[in-house]
C-alpha cells in the first residue's frame, strides 16, 4: 500500500481562458481533493484556487505536474512530512 500525505496546493491562474482546462484536471483528480476554495480577483483579472488534498506523492505529483504544464498557471504545494497508510 502506498502512503498518503495531507497537504495544500495553491494555484494562480493569470489567463482566465485556461480556467476550463484547470477545472477539467481538478475533476480528473477529484478523489483526492478534500476541499477547494476559488476566488476570482477581478481587479487584476486573475483567479486563485486553494486545494486541501490527501493522496500519495505520485498522485499529488501527477496533479501538480499537469496543472503546472498549463501556460499562465503557477502551482505550489506543501505536504505533511508524516504519512498515513492507504
N, C-alpha and C positions, 0 to 999 in steps of 0.2 A: 504494500500500500504506500502510495506517495503521501508525503507530509504536506499539510496545508499551512498557509500563513495568512494572517489577517493584515489588512493594510488600507491605505488610502491612495487613490490615483487622482491627480489634478490634470485637467485638460483645458487648454486655452485655444480657442478657435478664432483665428484672425481673419478668416474669409468665410462669411456666413453661407456661401454657396456650397460648402462641403459638409454642412450640418447633417444632411440626409445620409451621407456616406458614414459619418461618425455614428449616427444612430443605428445604422444597419449593423455595424461592427459590434456595438454595445448589445444589440438584440441577439446576435450570434453567441455572445458570451454571457447572457443573462443569468445563467445558472450560478455563477459565482459572484454576482453583484447583489450585495445585501441592501444597499441604499444608494440613492442618487439625488443630487441637487444640481439643477441647471439654472443659470442666471444669464439672461441677455443683458449686456452692458451697452445700451443703445447710444449713449453719449460717445462711445469710442467705436461703435459698430463691431463689437466682438462678443463672443459667448464664452462663459466659463462653466465647466461641469466638474463636480467633485463626486467621486465614487467611493463607497466603502466596499471592499472586496474580501473574499475568503476563497483562496484557491492554491493550487500547487505553484511552485515557482515557474514551471513550464507553462501552465495555463496563463498565469499573470504576464509572463514574458511574451506569449503569443498575442495577448490583448494589447499590451503597450506597444509592441512592435508594429502591429497593424495600424494602430492609431498614429504612431509616430511617423509612419510612412506616408501619411496624407500631407500634401503641401499646406502650409499655413496652419498646421496643428502642432502644438507643443504639449508634450506629455511628461509628467514627473510622478514618481511613485515612492512611497515609504512603506516598508513592510516590517512586521514584528520580527524580532530575532528568534523568538521561540516558535516552535511548530506544534501542530496537533496532528494526530493520526487521522487519516481519511476515513 
